[in-house]
Amino acid sequence: DSGVTQTPKHLITATGQRVTLRCSPRSGDLSVYWYQQSLDQGLQFLIQYYNGEERAKGNILERFSAQQFPDLHSELNLSSLELGDSALYFCASSVGERWGDQQFFGPGTRLTVL
Amino acid sequence: AQSVAQPEDQVNVAEGNPLTVKCTYSVSGNPYLFWYVQYPNRGLQFLLKYITGDNLVKGSYGFEAEFNKSQTSFHLKKPSALVSDSALYFCAVRDPQLDQLIWGAGTKLIIKP
């Protein structure tokens, strides 16, 4: 158990809908990272937050947004969903903001868009 | 552009034999290199990292990796494979300009009894 929790575990929704994925980092970790893992794209970094502020941006679509709250949990919002958004979404956390730190991954949320 | 390559989609090894999972990288400056493992239906787990120091890095579960600057490689190794090592292995390198990790495509390791 990494100490990172993600809810829900599974999510099934329809095209055009909006969903919110939730992540709670390990106790003491200030950075949260969001990743998308799909069969055709592999593991893609989406966005990083550190202590409530956006720190780094990867291949995140404009339809997607995220935030980190004062209690350090984070939410990833996916809107106008398309079939191609079906994937496993991981959250990870680390102590610091630098990318040399070990990241601890949550179990993931499997999103299915029908 | 910074990049990382895992040239093998899948590696098959018999239990008890040594295993190697390959990773090569291209990055400006000194690389930060990582290996993570993903077991079925689980999130990724950190195995080891190289930032500086000894070229041979020891990690979790008996794995080690050798940093080779001249060959720009960071291959993951284990002297004696276990069936429980079967998983998906990811190599990653830190992009110093973006300060992000660039991930390899992953290598599926299958250990046969």
Interface residues (C-beta under 8 A of the other chain):
Chain A: S2 V4 G42 L43 Q44 F45 Q48 A56 G58 F90 A92 R98 W99 G100 Q102 Q103 F104 F105 G106 P107 G108
Chain B: Y32 Y36 N41 R42 G43 L44 Q45 F46 K49 I51 F90 R94 L98 D99 Q100 L101 W103 A105 G106
